Amino acid sequence: MCHINRNKLLSLYYNEVTEKEEKVIRIHLNSCNDCKTYVKTINQTELLLDHWPNEEPITNSFNEILARIPSTQPKAQRRILARLLSPIIQLVLSLIFISSAVYLLYSTLKTFAIWTSLENYWIYHLIGNFGIITLLFFCVSIFFTLCMTPILLFESQNSEINTRQRSI
């Protein structure tokens, strides 16, 4: 059997429904034990809250909390500067790494006999030695990236699940 929306049951409890809605909800309540139990739970909760003792706030607690908050926070500015510089530093380091890898690859491949046969092709004349090596480097990099993507995704999902389990 279809249960009525719990918000409708709350609205019935607080007399915020029309007469037509009330009739439909009451008919459903007569036949549904789960919804009856929910309405009883609402009633019990209401009774418990009515008997809850009123507590006065601790005097001067707001001023004590404000006194603990430092007026200046210089570390935040350093963090902002570090966040701004971090991608720039990463970009420079990655360009240095890629350039050195391409140079080392070029100096290694230049000694192979296949390299002299590549000199006859049109692409070699179009982009040159450095272009061929760069193209080769990026093709290999894309291959490794595509190979590692499923592994990295799986690891990130596992770490997210473990984090959720620890927080529970």
N, C-alpha and C positions, 0 to 999 in steps of 0.2 A: 504494500500500500504506500502511496505517496505521502511523505511527511510535509507538513506546512512549514514554511520558512520560519526560523526561530525569531526573526524580527517581528513577524506577525504575532507570534505567541507573546512576545514582550509587549507589543502594542495592546493586545487583549488584556494582559495583566494590569497595565496602567490605564485602561479604559480609553484608548486612543483609536479605536476602530469604529467603523459605522455599524449600524444594526445588522445590515446584510452580511458584512464580513464576520461579525460576531457569531451569527447563526451558523455560518459555514465552519468557522473554527471550532465551535462547541460540538457540532456534529462529528467533526474529525476527532476531537478529544475523547468523545464517548467510545470511539472504536480503536484508538491508538494508545497503547500503553507507554510507548517511548515519549510521545509528546506530553502525556499526562505526567510522567516522571519529570520531564523538563520543567513544566509549570510548577510542580511541587518543589523542585530545586530552586526555582526563582523565589518562591514564597519563603522557603527556609533561609535563603540568603538574605532576603529582605528583613526577616525577623532577627537574624544574627547581627545585621548592621544596625538595626534599631537598638539593640542591647549593647552595642560597642560603646565603651566609655569615651567621652570627649577628653582629649588631651590638649593641654595648653602647650604652645611652643616654648622652647627654652628661651628665656629672656636674653636679649642681646646676641642671639645666635647669628643673625644676618650680618651684624657688624663684625663679629669674630671671623666669619667666612670671608668677608671683604678684606679684612686686615691680613689674611693669609695669602691673598693674591698679590704678587709683586706688581709694582706700578710700571716698571720697564722690563722688557724682555729682549735683550740684545741678541740672544741665541737664535731667535726666529729670523732675524735679518741674515745671519750667517747661513742658516739653512736655505733661505730663499736664494741667496747667491750661489750656494753649492748646487741647488736644483737647476738653476739657470746655466751654470757652467758645465754640469755633468754631461749633457748631450753633446755639447761642443767638443769637450775633451774626448768623448767616445768616438765622435766622428773623425777627429784628427788622428787618433790612434788607429782606428780601423783603416783609414786611407794610407797611413804609413805601412800597416801590416799588408794590405792588399798590394801596394806598390812594390814592397820588398819581395813578396811572394811571386808576383809577376816577373820581376827582374831575375830572381833565382830560377824560376821555371824557364825563362827565356835562355839564360846562360847554360842550363842543363840540356834543354832540347836542341839547342843550336849545334851540339856535337853529334846528334844522331843523323844518319843518312836520310831518313824520311824528311828531314827539314829541308834539304836541298831539293827534293822532289816537289815540295810545297811551293817553291819559288816560281813554278811554271803556271800556277793557277791564278785566275783573275782576282780572287779575293785577297790573295797575298799582295798583289799590286795595288789593290784598292785601300787596304788598311795597314799594310806593312807588318814588319816583324812584331813590334810591340802590340799592335792590334790583334794579331793572331793569338798571341800568348794571353792577352787580356780576355779575349773571347773564349779561349780554352779554359782559362781559370774560372770565369763566371759560369761556364757550362758545368764544370766539375762541382763548383760551389752549389749551384742549383740542384744538381743530382743529390749531393749529400744533404742539403736542406730538405728535399722531398723525402729522402730516406729517413731522416730523423724526426720529421713532423709527427707521425703517428706515435712514436715513442715519447716525445715531449708532451703531446696532448694527453696521453695515457698517464704519464707521471704527474702532470698538473691536476688532472681530475682526481687521482688517488690522493694527492696532498690536500686538495680541497675537501675531500670526504673525510680524511683523517683530522683535519682542522675542525670540521663540523662535529665529529664524534667527540673530540676533546672538550669542545665548548658545552656539549650536552652533559 
